[in-house]
Amino acid sequence: MTNVLIVMSDEHTPRVASIYGHRLVDTPNMERLAREGTVYDAAYCPSPLCTPSRSSFMSGLPVHQTQVYNNCNVVTFTYSTYGGVLADQGIHTVSIGKTDVYNRSETLGFSEMRLPGDRRQPGDINFCRTPLTVREDGPARAGRYGPRADAWARDLRVVDDAVSWLTNTAPSTEVPWVLTVNILAPHFPHHATPELWEKYDGAGDLPEYGPDADTARHPYAEDLRHHFQTHAFTDEQIRGLRQGYLARVDFVDSQLGRLLDTLEATGQRNDTVVVYTSDHGEMLGMFGMWWKCSMYEDSVRVPLVVAGPGFAQDSRITTPVSLLDLQATIFRATDAIRPASWWGTPLQDIPHDDPERAVLAEYHGHGTRSGTFMVRKGPWKLLFHAAAPHQLFHIASDPDELVNRYGECPEVAADLERELRARCDPEMEFERAHAFERHQIELLARISA
C-alpha cells in the first residue's frame, strides 16, 4: 500500500530555495527530496491568501465556487474535504497544525485532527475593497523581525507531534494513511532563533526591483502598497525582514529533514509519497510589496517537490500545475475515488512539458480595489483584472514580470482569455465576490450592534 505525507509551509516563495536557484539560503533537505523525486517549476496556488488557498486545497474546488474570498470567517461552509472523502473509503487521514479553512477543524471529517489552532471568528475584518481599507498597523509591521528564543515554539510542537505519530502510530496502521503537516514558517513575522538569525547576518539585501519599476505602477500594486502602508518601510527594516525570512526558510527545511529521517528510520520511506509545498508565496519587497495578495510570481507561485512511488527521480517538470492537481494526486497515490466535480488532474498524469495545459488562480481578497484571474499557459501568463488594465507576461524570457505585453500580443492574450472563459464567467464572478463581501460586512455590522 502507498501512504502520503504532505508538508505544507506557509508563505514560502519558491525563489527562496536552493532547488529554485537561490544562492544563499540553506535548504539541503529540499535538495534531498528533489534528488529522490520531481520538482515542479510552475506550480501555483488557487489564490494568494491563506484561507482561500487552503479552502480550495481542502475542498477540491476553485475559489469562485467555494466563495471563500478572504480571511474573514464570519460565514462558514460545509463542503466535503479530501480528509473526509478518503476516510470514508477506509484511508486513515491525519492533519496536524493550522487549518484556516471554511469551517472549524472538528467538522472537516479527518480521522484525526491534531493541534489545529482554529482562528477565532470573525477572523480578518480588514477586507473592504470599496472603499479600500488601509491597515493602521502597516508601518509597525516593518519592525517585526530579529532574534527571538521562542521563534519556533508552535512549529516545533507540530513537527514533534508528527514525528511521534509517524514513529508510534503509522507503522501499526493496517490501512493506507495520509498525513498533512502544516508549518507556520516562513510566514511573517520574520523572527528567528538567535543561532539562525546570526547564520544569515549580513545576508539581508534589498529587492532588485522596487516601487519605481513600471510593473509597480499598476493600480493594483499601488493599492496593495497603500493598504499595507509599505511606503513607510526603511531600507534597514527591509534588510532585516529579508534576513529573517532566509532564516525561517532554513528552519522549515530542517523540519522537512526530521520528517524524512523519521520515515527512513521506521522503514516507511519506500512506501510513502512525500510532498513539500506551501499555501502561497511572499513578495518580500518586490515592487515595494510585501506578503501575498498579488498575482505576481513571488506571491502566487509555490514550491512543489514530490518523491515516492509514481514519481521519477531527479526530474523537473515545466508544465504549469496547481495545488488542486496536488490534491488529486493524493487520490491517485492511495487508489481512492475522487469526486467528479472536483478540479485538478493527478500530477502522475501530467506530461513534463505540455504547452497547451493552462492553470487558473484568482484573487478577490483584501488590499486591491477588485478581483483578478490568472491564467498560466506555456511561457505566458495573463492577469485579467476587474478594475484595472490587464497584464500579459512572457515568464520564460521575463521571469521578473517587468514588461507588460498585453497590447503588443493580442492573439496570445485572447487565447488565454478563452481558457479563462472556458472555466468561468469572470465578470459574473467579480460581481459575486463583491456581493459576498457586502454580505460579510452586513453580518459584521449586526454582530457589532
C-alpha positions in Angstrom: 0.0 0.0 0.0 1.1 3.6 -0.6 0.9 6.3 2.0 1.2 10.1 1.5 3.0 12.7 3.7 2.3 16.4 2.8 4.5 19.0 4.4 2.8 22.4 3.8 4.6 25.5 5.0 3.0 29.0 4.9 4.0 31.9 2.7 7.1 30.4 1.0 8.1 31.9 -2.3 10.0 29.3 -4.4 12.5 32.0 -5.3 14.0 31.5 -1.8 15.0 27.9 -2.0 18.2 26.4 -3.4 16.3 24.0 -5.6 14.9 27.0 -7.5 18.3 28.7 -7.7 18.7 30.8 -4.6 22.4 31.1 -3.7 22.3 31.9 0.0 19.6 30.0 1.7 20.5 26.6 3.1 17.8 24.0 2.1 19.6 20.7 1.8 16.5 18.6 2.6 14.6 20.2 -0.2 17.6 19.2 -2.4 17.5 15.7 -1.0 13.8 15.4 -1.8 14.4 16.8 -5.3 17.1 14.2 -6.0 14.6 11.5 -4.9 11.7 12.9 -6.9 10.3 15.6 -9.1 10.5 19.4 -8.9 7.7 21.4 -10.4 8.9 24.7 -11.9 5.5 26.3 -12.5 3.3 25.4 -9.5 0.6 27.8 -8.4 -1.7 28.2 -5.5 -5.5 28.6 -6.1 -5.4 32.1 -4.5 -2.5 34.0 -2.9 -4.1 34.3 0.5 -4.2 31.8 3.4 -7.9 30.9 3.9 -9.0 31.0 0.2 -6.0 28.9 -0.9 -6.2 26.4 1.9 -10.0 26.1 1.4 -9.6 25.2 -2.2 -6.9 22.6 -1.4 -9.2 21.2 1.3 -12.4 21.1 -0.8 -11.0 20.4 -4.4 -12.9 23.5 -5.6 -11.7 26.8 -7.0 -12.3 30.0 -5.1 -15.2 31.2 -7.1 -17.0 28.0 -6.3 -16.2 27.9 -2.5 -16.8 31.7 -2.1 -14.1 31.8 0.4 -12.7 35.0 -0.9 -10.8 36.5 2.1 -9.6 35.7 5.6 -12.8 36.7 7.3 -14.7 33.6 8.6 -17.9 35.2 9.7 -19.6 32.9 7.2 -18.9 29.1 7.3 -19.5 26.4 4.7 -19.9 22.6 4.9 -18.0 21.4 1.8 -16.6 17.9 1.7 -12.9 17.6 2.3 -10.2 15.3 1.0 -9.6 14.1 4.5 -13.3 13.2 4.9 -13.7 11.6 1.5 -10.6 9.5 1.9 -11.6 8.5 5.4 -15.0 7.3 4.2 -13.1 4.9 1.8 -11.0 3.4 4.7 -7.9 5.5 4.4 -6.6 6.9 7.7 -6.3 10.7 7.3 -4.5 13.0 9.8 -4.0 16.7 9.8 -1.6 18.3 12.2 -1.3 22.1 12.7 -3.0 25.0 11.1 -6.2 24.6 9.1 -7.6 28.1 8.4 -10.4 27.0 6.1 -14.1 27.5 5.7 -15.2 25.7 8.9 -13.8 24.6 12.2 -11.4 21.7 12.3 -13.7 19.2 14.0 -16.2 19.5 11.1 -13.7 18.5 8.4 -14.0 14.8 8.6 -10.4 13.7 9.1 -9.7 10.5 11.0 -7.5 12.6 13.3 -7.3 16.4 13.7 -4.3 17.4 15.9 -3.2 20.8 17.2 -5.4 22.7 14.7 -5.3 26.1 16.2 -8.5 27.3 14.6 -8.7 31.1 14.0 -11.4 32.8 16.1 -14.4 34.3 14.4 -14.7 36.7 12.6 -11.1 36.5 11.5 -9.6 39.3 9.5 -12.1 42.1 9.1 -9.9 44.5 7.1 -11.2 43.2 3.7 -13.3 46.0 2.4 -12.3 47.0 -1.2 -14.8 49.8 -1.9 -13.6 52.0 -0.3 -10.2 50.3 0.2 -9.3 49.6 3.8 -6.0 50.9 5.0 -4.4 48.9 7.8 -3.4 51.1 10.7 -0.7 48.6 11.8 1.1 48.7 8.4 4.1 50.8 9.4 4.5 48.9 12.7 4.8 45.6 10.8 8.1 46.7 9.4 9.8 46.2 12.7 8.7 42.6 13.3 11.9 40.8 12.7 15.1 39.8 14.6 16.3 37.1 17.0 13.8 35.6 19.4 14.3 32.5 21.5 10.8 31.1 21.1 10.5 31.8 17.3 9.8 28.1 16.5 7.7 27.2 19.5 4.4 26.5 17.7 6.0 24.7 14.7 8.2 22.5 16.9 5.1 21.3 18.7 3.5 20.4 15.4 6.6 18.6 13.9 7.3 16.8 17.2 3.7 15.5 17.1 4.1 14.4 13.5 7.4 12.6 14.3 5.7 10.9 17.3 2.7 9.8 15.1 5.0 8.5 12.3 7.0 6.6 14.9 4.4 5.2 17.2 1.2 5.0 15.2 1.8 4.9 11.5 3.8 1.6 11.4 0.9 -0.3 13.0 -1.8 1.3 10.8 -3.2 -1.5 8.7 -4.6 0.7 6.0 -3.0 3.5 3.9 -2.6 6.8 5.6 -2.4 10.4 4.5 -0.7 12.8 6.9 -0.7 16.6 6.3 1.8 18.5 8.5 1.2 22.3 8.5 4.1 24.5 9.4 3.6 28.2 10.0 7.1 29.3 9.0 8.3 31.1 7.0 5.1 33.3 7.4 5.6 36.8 8.8 6.7 38.0 11.4 10.3 37.3 10.4 11.7 36.3 13.8 14.3 33.5 14.1 16.1 31.9 16.9 19.5 33.6 17.7 21.5 30.8 16.1 19.7 31.0 12.7 19.5 34.8 12.8 23.2 35.0 13.2 23.8 32.4 10.4 22.3 34.9 7.9 23.8 38.1 9.4 24.5 40.5 6.6 22.5 38.5 4.1 19.5 40.7 4.2 19.6 42.7 0.9 17.3 45.0 -0.9 14.9 43.8 -3.7 16.3 44.2 -7.2 13.1 45.9 -8.3 11.3 48.3 -6.1 8.3 50.6 -6.3 9.8 52.6 -9.2 9.6 49.7 -11.7 6.9 50.0 -14.4 5.1 47.0 -13.1 5.0 48.5 -9.6 2.9 51.4 -11.0 0.0 49.2 -11.9 -3.1 50.3 -9.9 -3.4 47.0 -8.0 0.2 47.2 -6.9 -0.3 50.8 -5.8 -3.5 49.6 -3.9 -1.5 47.0 -2.0 1.2 49.3 -1.0 -1.4 51.8 0.2 -3.4 49.1 2.0 -0.3 47.9 4.0 1.4 51.4 4.1 4.6 49.8 2.9 6.0 53.2 1.8 6.9 53.6 5.5 9.4 50.7 5.4 13.0 51.8 5.7 15.9 50.2 4.0 17.2 48.9 7.3 13.8 47.3 8.0 13.6 45.7 4.6 17.0 44.2 5.0 16.1 42.9 8.4 12.8 41.4 7.2 14.6 39.7 4.3 17.3 38.3 6.6 14.7 36.9 8.9 12.9 35.2 6.0 16.1 33.4 5.0 16.4 32.0 8.5 12.8 31.0 8.6 13.1 29.0 5.3 16.2 27.4 6.7 14.2 26.3 9.7 11.4 24.8 7.5 14.0 22.8 5.6 15.3 21.3 8.8 11.9 20.2 9.9 11.3 18.6 6.5 14.6 16.7 7.1 13.3 15.5 10.5 10.2 14.0 8.9 12.2 12.4 6.1 14.6 10.9 8.6 11.7 9.5 10.6 10.2 7.8 7.6 13.5 6.2 6.9 14.1 5.1 10.5 10.7 3.5 10.6 11.0 1.7 7.3 8.2 3.6 5.6 10.1 5.8 3.1 9.8 3.5 0.1 6.0 3.1 0.6 5.3 6.9 1.0 4.7 9.7 -1.5 6.3 12.7 0.2 5.4 16.3 -0.8 6.8 19.7 0.1 4.8 22.7 -0.8 3.3 26.0 0.6 -0.1 27.7 0.5 1.2 30.8 -1.3 4.3 32.9 -1.8 5.7 36.1 -0.4 6.6 39.3 -2.3 9.5 40.2 0.1 9.6 43.8 -1.0 9.5 43.1 -4.8 7.9 46.2 -6.4 7.6 47.7 -2.9 5.1 45.0 -2.0 5.0 42.6 1.0 3.3 39.3 1.9 0.9 37.9 -0.7 -2.4 39.2 -2.2 -0.8 39.7 -5.6 -0.8 37.7 -8.8 2.9 38.3 -9.4 5.1 35.2 -9.4 6.6 35.8 -5.9 3.2 35.7 -4.4 1.1 33.3 -6.4 3.8 30.6 -7.2 4.6 28.0 -4.7 7.4 25.4 -4.3 6.4 21.9 -5.1 8.6 18.8 -4.8 7.1 15.2 -4.9 9.0 12.0 -4.3 8.0 8.4 -3.9 6.0 5.7 -5.8 4.9 7.0 -9.2 7.4 9.9 -9.4 10.6 9.9 -11.4 13.9 10.7 -9.5 15.9 13.8 -10.2 13.3 15.2 -12.6 11.9 18.6 -13.3 8.6 19.5 -14.9 7.9 22.8 -16.6 4.2 22.2 -17.3 2.0 24.6 -15.2 0.3 22.8 -12.3 -1.9 23.8 -9.3 -2.3 22.8 -5.7 -5.7 21.4 -6.9 -3.6 19.0 -9.1 -1.6 18.0 -5.9 -4.9 17.3 -4.1 -5.9 15.0 -7.0 -2.5 13.3 -6.6 -3.4 12.1 -3.1 -6.3 10.1 -4.5 -4.3 8.6 -7.3 -1.5 7.5 -4.9 -3.9 5.9 -2.5 -6.1 4.4 -5.3 -9.1 6.2 -3.9 -12.2 7.6 -5.8 -12.3 11.4 -6.0 -15.5 13.4 -6.5 -16.0 14.0 -10.2 -16.9 17.7 -9.6 -13.6 18.5 -8.0 -10.9 20.3 -10.0 -7.4 19.1 -10.8 -5.5 16.3 -12.5 -3.2 13.9 -10.7 0.4 15.0 -11.1 1.2 11.5 -12.1 -0.8 12.1 -15.3 0.7 15.5 -16.3 3.4 15.5 -19.0 6.8 17.1 -18.4 6.3 19.9 -21.0 2.8 20.4 -22.2 2.5 23.8 -23.9 -1.3 23.5 -24.1 -2.0 23.0 -20.4 -3.4 26.0 -18.6 -3.9 26.6 -14.9 -6.1 29.1 -13.1 -5.7 31.2 -10.0 -7.8 34.0 -8.7 -7.9 36.7 -6.0 -10.8 38.6 -4.5 -9.4 39.4 -1.1 -8.2 42.5 0.8 -5.8 45.1 -0.5 -7.0 45.7 -4.1 -10.0 47.6 -5.4 -11.4 44.5 -7.1 -10.5 40.9 -8.3 -8.1 39.2 -10.7 -8.0 35.9 -12.5 -4.6 34.5 -13.5 -4.1 32.1 -16.4 -0.7 30.4 -16.9 -0.2 28.5 -20.2 3.2 27.6 -21.6 5.6 30.5 -21.3 2.7 33.1 -21.0 0.8 34.4 -18.0 -2.4 36.6 -18.2 -3.6 38.7 -15.3 -7.3 39.5 -16.1 -8.2 42.4 -13.8 -11.8 43.6 -12.9 -10.9 47.2 -12.4 -7.5 47.9 -13.9 -5.6 47.3 -17.2 -4.9 43.7 -17.9 -1.3 42.4 -17.9 0.4 39.7 -20.0 3.9 38.5 -19.2 6.2 36.1 -21.1 7.5 34.3 -18.0 10.2 32.3 -19.9 12.1 35.4 -21.0 10.8 37.9 -18.3 10.6 35.9 -15.0 10.5 39.1 -13.0 7.4 40.4 -14.9 8.9 43.7 -15.9 7.3 44.1 -19.3 3.6 44.1 -19.9 3.0 42.7 -23.4 -0.8 42.8 -23.3 -1.1 45.5 -26.0 1.6 44.0 -28.4 0.4 40.3 -28.2 -3.4 40.4 -28.6 -3.6 36.9 -30.1 -1.9 35.4 -27.1 -4.0 37.5 -24.7 -7.1 36.3 -26.5 -6.1 32.7 -26.3 -5.5 32.9 -22.5 -8.8 34.7 -22.0 -10.6 31.9 -23.8 -9.0 29.5 -21.4 -10.4 31.6 -18.6 -13.9 31.9 -20.0 -14.0 28.1 -20.6 -13.7 27.7 -16.9 -16.0 30.6 -15.6 -17.6 33.9 -16.4 -15.1 36.3 -14.9 -17.3 39.4 -14.9 -20.1 37.5 -13.1 -17.6 36.1 -10.6 -16.1 39.5 -9.9 -19.6 40.8 -9.0 -20.5 37.7 -7.0 -17.3 38.3 -4.9 -18.3 41.9 -4.3 -21.8 40.9 -3.3 -20.5 38.3 -0.9 -18.2 40.9 0.6 -21.1 43.2 1.2 -22.9 40.3 2.9 -20.0 39.8 5.2 -19.9 43.5 6.1 -23.6 43.4 6.9 -23.1 40.4 9.2 -20.2 42.1 10.9 -22.3 45.2 11.5 -25.0 43.1 13.1 -22.5 41.4 15.4 -21.1 44.8 16.4 -24.5 46.2 17.1 
